[in-house]
Amino acid sequence: MKIAIIGAGYGGMAAAWDLKKAGHDITIFESANYAGGLASGFKALHWNWSLEKFYHHWFQTDNEMLGLIRELGLEDKVIFPRPLTVMYYKKKWYPFDSIINALLFPGLGWGLNKIRFGFVGLFLRITNNWRALEKVTAHEWMLKWAGKKVYEQMWEPLLIGKFASFYKDVNMAWLWARMHARTTRLGTFEGGFQKFADLFAEKLRKQGVEIRLGVSIKSIKQDQASRSLSVDDESFDKVLVTTSPNLMAKLCPSLPENYLKGLLGLKSMGAVVMTLSLKHSLSKDGYYWFNVPKGEGYPFLALVEHTNFVPKENFGGDHIVYAGDYLELGHEYFSMSDDELLERFIPAFQKFNPEFSREWIQKIWVHKTNYAQPVPLVGHSKNIPDIQTPIDGLYFASMSQVYPWDRGTNFAVEIGRRAARIMK
Ligand SMILES: Cc1cc2nc3c(=O)[nH]c(=O)nc-3n(C[C@H](O)[C@H](O)[C@H](O)COP(=O)(O)OP(=O)(O)OC[C@H]3O[C@@H](n4cnc5c(N)ncnc54)[C@H](O)[C@@H]3O)c2cc1C
């Protein structure tokens, strides 16, 4: 078959890998000039490594991704350093990346709350029954089982930070998935995620996959007589789309109303992430990931000092810091200039290190996306669009369909390969 794939993110590339191996003729169309999608990176001239536009890492449980990397023969390039993740309590930061550190964390006291926190964590790691958990909101479930103190200290700030006004609506299966499938050890690719995307694209090309970069597809139509699909003006037997649900609806408005309604009914958050190259380290203690409580007046959700995860020598000695947030579309950050955003963020950087001054800043980059995090509501499984659309030969695989898992490159690979199995 002659198959078109729209998008050279990990979903599209993973599907192409399997479909090519099954003997089909594959063309990937990608609007950007590079592969990697949301997990792509950029590089200053004096850096050896690329840097992800939006902070990225893998978990040790990312079996789909790590398995694919082994298949590609690139496993010696995956590293799992031991960066420190910290939680906030009464204006101080505490390591929170092991059971011991969780037990030592003062924010939960020493009595019943810590025991409840431990039991809830254990239960969520053990149970596989996410279908029961998707019937209730994370807000209600955690208040009931973890208690008010644990909920307000640990889970409410995360939910508010990630989902803003939807935070009381997100179902408990979302939190289950995070607790169930994540590890404290975090991994990355030597050279950065972009290096991996480029190597993957190169291997696909070697297999005979055609990747057309810088081509933004405008429409997909079905030819009523031949039943083939036109991708702009080119004809294919089958097409897999890996964009956001909104873009899918725009690409193919002739989809039946029910399917279109399902696509457009899916909620998601956008993201705005500022990257700074600094002359000095921001975290005096060498911390990597700060879980920032937005409720305490911070203007972002996560502060990530990337060069406390991988050595600064990969970036010409620059100290790399991200400040990022998940936001509803229409939030003012989407229309603010980079300098306006920096002015908003600078006072917060001083809270992490009082010695910080604007002279430390060598350069900033701001990356924005409308589609960063699907919002799973109660009973969400019934809202997930089928990979096989009602149009013969047209398939759709996106972050919004990896549910009950939370979005991630691991699950992009999983759904890409699942789509390939259905299409073969
Ligand atoms: C802030 C943030 C942090 C994240 N952190 C992590 C993390 O730590 N670890 C992790 O594993 N994952 C993380 N993710 C999620 C991860 O990036 C995604 O789950 C994954 O990259 C999705 O892959 P995909 O192939 O489904 O979609 P995408 O990567 O979105 O790929 C879709 C592709 O389609 C292209 N496209 C769109 N429209 C068209 C068109 N009309 N014509 C041609 N091409 C088109 C796009 O340019 C894009 O390249 C994060 C995401 C964000 C936003």
Ligand as a Chemical Component Dictionary entry (heavy atoms), coordinates in Angstrom:
data_LIG
# 
_chem_comp.id                   LIG 
_chem_comp.type                 NON-POLYMER 
_chem_comp.pdbx_formal_charge   0 
_chem_comp.three_letter_code    LIG 
# 
loop_
_chem_comp_atom.comp_id 
_chem_comp_atom.atom_id 
_chem_comp_atom.alt_atom_id 
_chem_comp_atom.type_symbol 
_chem_comp_atom.charge 
_chem_comp_atom.model_Cartn_x 
_chem_comp_atom.model_Cartn_y 
_chem_comp_atom.model_Cartn_z 
_chem_comp_atom.pdbx_ordinal 
LIG C1  C1  C 0 5.843  21.059 28.200 1  
LIG C2  C2  C 0 5.913  19.618 27.778 2  
LIG C3  C3  C 0 6.688  18.730 28.512 3  
LIG C4  C4  C 0 6.756  17.387 28.151 4  
LIG N1  N1  N 0 7.553  16.565 28.875 5  
LIG C5  C5  C 0 7.717  15.285 28.465 6  
LIG C6  C6  C 0 8.658  14.437 29.113 7  
LIG O1  O1  O 0 9.337  14.837 30.062 8  
LIG N2  N2  N 0 8.803  13.175 28.639 9  
LIG C7  C7  C 0 8.098  12.701 27.569 10 
LIG O2  O2  O 0 8.290  11.553 27.157 11 
LIG N3  N3  N 0 7.167  13.475 26.961 12 
LIG C8  C8  C 0 6.958  14.755 27.379 13 
LIG N4  N4  N 0 6.071  15.561 26.733 14 
LIG C9  C9  C 0 5.122  14.973 25.773 15 
LIG C10 C10 C 0 5.717  14.607 24.443 16 
LIG O3  O3  O 0 6.397  15.711 23.858 17 
LIG C11 C11 C 0 4.579  14.174 23.527 18 
LIG O4  O4  O 0 3.767  13.223 24.167 19 
LIG C12 C12 C 0 5.066  13.564 22.220 20 
LIG O5  O5  O 0 6.129  14.298 21.673 21 
LIG C13 C13 C 0 3.894  13.519 21.252 22 
LIG O6  O6  O 0 4.311  12.939 20.047 23 
LIG P1  P1  P 0 3.300  12.860 18.828 24 
LIG O7  O7  O 0 4.015  12.239 17.706 25 
LIG O8  O8  O 0 2.023  12.234 19.282 26 
LIG O9  O9  O 0 2.882  14.362 18.489 27 
LIG P2  P2  P 0 3.783  15.603 18.071 28 
LIG O10 O10 O 0 5.126  15.514 18.661 29 
LIG O11 O11 O 0 2.940  16.788 18.355 30 
LIG O12 O12 O 0 3.943  15.406 16.486 31 
LIG C14 C14 C 0 2.983  15.833 15.572 32 
LIG C15 C15 C 0 3.721  16.419 14.385 33 
LIG O13 O13 O 0 2.767  16.793 13.370 34 
LIG C16 C16 C 0 3.252  17.945 12.729 35 
LIG N5  N5  N 0 2.124  18.592 12.047 36 
LIG C17 C17 C 0 1.078  19.238 12.603 37 
LIG N6  N6  N 0 0.241  19.683 11.648 38 
LIG C18 C18 C 0 0.769  19.309 10.459 39 
LIG C19 C19 C 0 0.361  19.485 9.092  40 
LIG N7  N7  N 0 -0.767 20.128 8.776  41 
LIG N8  N8  N 0 1.154  18.975 8.113  42 
LIG C20 C20 C 0 2.302  18.321 8.407  43 
LIG N9  N9  N 0 2.730  18.132 9.710  44 
LIG C21 C21 C 0 1.969  18.617 10.695 45 
LIG C22 C22 C 0 3.845  18.763 13.871 46 
LIG O14 O14 O 0 4.752  19.736 13.402 47 
LIG C23 C23 C 0 4.521  17.680 14.720 48 
LIG O15 O15 O 0 5.865  17.507 14.370 49 
LIG C24 C24 C 0 5.990  16.918 27.044 50 
LIG C25 C25 C 0 5.230  17.806 26.297 51 
LIG C26 C26 C 0 5.188  19.150 26.649 52 
LIG C27 C27 C 0 4.370  20.083 25.818 53 
# 
loop_
_chem_comp_bond.comp_id 
_chem_comp_bond.atom_id_1 
_chem_comp_bond.atom_id_2 
_chem_comp_bond.value_order 
_chem_comp_bond.pdbx_ordinal 
LIG C1  C2  SING 1  
LIG C2  C3  SING 2  
LIG C2  C26 DOUB 3  
LIG C3  C4  DOUB 4  
LIG C4  N1  SING 5  
LIG C4  C24 SING 6  
LIG N1  C5  DOUB 7  
LIG C5  C6  SING 8  
LIG C5  C8  SING 9  
LIG C6  O1  DOUB 10 
LIG C6  N2  SING 11 
LIG N2  C7  SING 12 
LIG C7  O2  DOUB 13 
LIG C7  N3  SING 14 
LIG N3  C8  DOUB 15 
LIG C8  N4  SING 16 
LIG N4  C9  SING 17 
LIG N4  C24 SING 18 
LIG C9  C10 SING 19 
LIG C10 O3  SING 20 
LIG C10 C11 SING 21 
LIG C11 O4  SING 22 
LIG C11 C12 SING 23 
LIG C12 O5  SING 24 
LIG C12 C13 SING 25 
LIG C13 O6  SING 26 
LIG O6  P1  SING 27 
LIG P1  O7  DOUB 28 
LIG P1  O8  SING 29 
LIG P1  O9  SING 30 
LIG O9  P2  SING 31 
LIG P2  O10 DOUB 32 
LIG P2  O11 SING 33 
LIG P2  O12 SING 34 
LIG O12 C14 SING 35 
LIG C14 C15 SING 36 
LIG C15 O13 SING 37 
LIG C15 C23 SING 38 
LIG O13 C16 SING 39 
LIG C16 N5  SING 40 
LIG C16 C22 SING 41 
LIG N5  C17 SING 42 
LIG N5  C21 SING 43 
LIG C17 N6  DOUB 44 
LIG N6  C18 SING 45 
LIG C18 C19 SING 46 
LIG C18 C21 DOUB 47 
LIG C19 N7  SING 48 
LIG C19 N8  DOUB 49 
LIG N8  C20 SING 50 
LIG C20 N9  DOUB 51 
LIG N9  C21 SING 52 
LIG C22 O14 SING 53 
LIG C22 C23 SING 54 
LIG C23 O15 SING 55 
LIG C24 C25 DOUB 56 
LIG C25 C26 SING 57 
LIG C26 C27 SING 58 
# 
